Amino acid sequence: MRIWTEHPAEANVEAVVRCYFGLLRAGRISEAEQLVDHSAVRHVLKSLWTGSVEAGAAGEEAGTDPAADGWEQDLSWLGDLDLADFHWGETGSHCSVEIIYRARIIEVALSFWVKPVEAGWVIAGPGTLW
C-alpha cells in the first residue's frame, strides 16, 4: 500500500483505483487488496456479481441459478467489467466510480477515499454504493 506524505492528487488516486480494478479483473485479488487500505473483498466481489452477472441473468430463462455457478471459484466474469466515470466529492477526499458490465453501467459503484494515517495518506476502500 502506497503512503503519500501529502494528500494525493485526484489523478494519483484514479491511477491507483485503475490499477486495483485491473488486478481484480485479472483475478489477482490478493494483489489488489495490497494497493488500498482494503475493506472485505468478498463483500466487494459479491456486490459486483449481484449488480452485473446476477442482475443480467434475471431477464434470462427461468430456472437458471447464476449463483450455482460458483462465482467465488470462477472469477472469469470479472473480465466483463470495466470502469466508467469517476465522481469526486467537494473536498477531493473521496470518489466513486461507475462500473460497466458488458457495455452497460450497472447499479453498483465503488467508492474510495483518501485517509490520513500516522505516516501520511493512503487510499481506503472500496465501499459499494447502490
N, C-alpha and C positions, 0 to 999 in steps of 0.2 A: 504494500500500500504506500502510495506516494504521500509524503508530507511536505506541504508548502510552508515556507517561513512567512509569507504574506498571503492574504486572501487571493486565491487563484482567479484568473480572468475567466469569463464565460467560455471563451474558446478553449481554455485548458480543461475545464470541466466537461465540455462537449466532447473533446478528444478522448478523455478517459471513458466517458459513457459509451462512445462508439467502439472503443477497444473492448470494453466489458461486454457489450452486446455481441460483438464479433466472436468473442470466446464462447459465449453462451450458444450462439448459433452453431458453432463448431463442436458443441458437446463437451467443451473443456471447462466444466463447471467449477472445479476447484481453483483453476487459474483465474477465472472471472471473479470468484469470491475474494481473491487476494488483492484485487485492484481497488476495492472500496471497503469502507467500514460497513460490512455486509449484514443485512437482516436475513431471516430464514430463507434460504434458496428454494426449499421445497414449496413454500408459500408463493414465491415469485413464479416458479415454473407452473404450478397448478393454476394460478391466475391467468398466465399466458395461455395455457392449454384450454381453460374454460372459455376464455374470451375469443379464442381463434378456432381451433380444431373442433372442440365440442360444440361451440355456437354454430359453426358451419354444418355440422352433422345434424343439427336439429331440423333442418329443412330436407334432409335426405330420407331415404327409405326407412319406414318404421321397422322396429325390431332390431336395428343395429345399435350396438352399445360401444361408442368410441372409447370409453374408459376401460373396457375389457381388453383393449389392445396393449395395455401396459405402458402408458405414457411415460412412466418413470424409467423403464428399462430401454425403450426405444425412443431416443430423443431426436430422431431424424426430422420430426415435424418442426423443430426449431429452425431448420433451414428454410422454411416457408415464411418466416417472419423477417421483418425489416424495420428500420427506424424511419419515422416520418419527421414532423416538425417538433422543434424544441420550443417550449413556452417558459419564459423566465418570470419569476416574481419580481415585484418592485424593488426589493432590496438587493437583488443579484446573488442571493444566498441559496436559492432553491429553483429547481426547474422540473418540468415534467416533459416527457417525450412520448408522442403518439406512436403506436405500433401498427404496422401493416401486416396483414396476413393475406397472401395471395391477391395482392393489388387492392385490398380494401382496408381502410382504417378500422380497427376493432375497438370495442368499448373499454378496453383496459389500456391505461397509460402507466408508465413507470415514473416515479419521482425520485429525485436525488437532491441532496442538499450539501452545502459546504459547512462543515462542522469544526468548531475550534477544539483543539486538543492541546495538551501541555506543550508539545513541541512546535505547534503551528496550526495548520489547517489540513483537513482530509475531506474526501468526498464520501458521504454516507448514503446508504440506501441499498437497493431501491425499495421504495414503498409502492404499493399498487393502488391505482386510482380507478374507480369505476364511474 
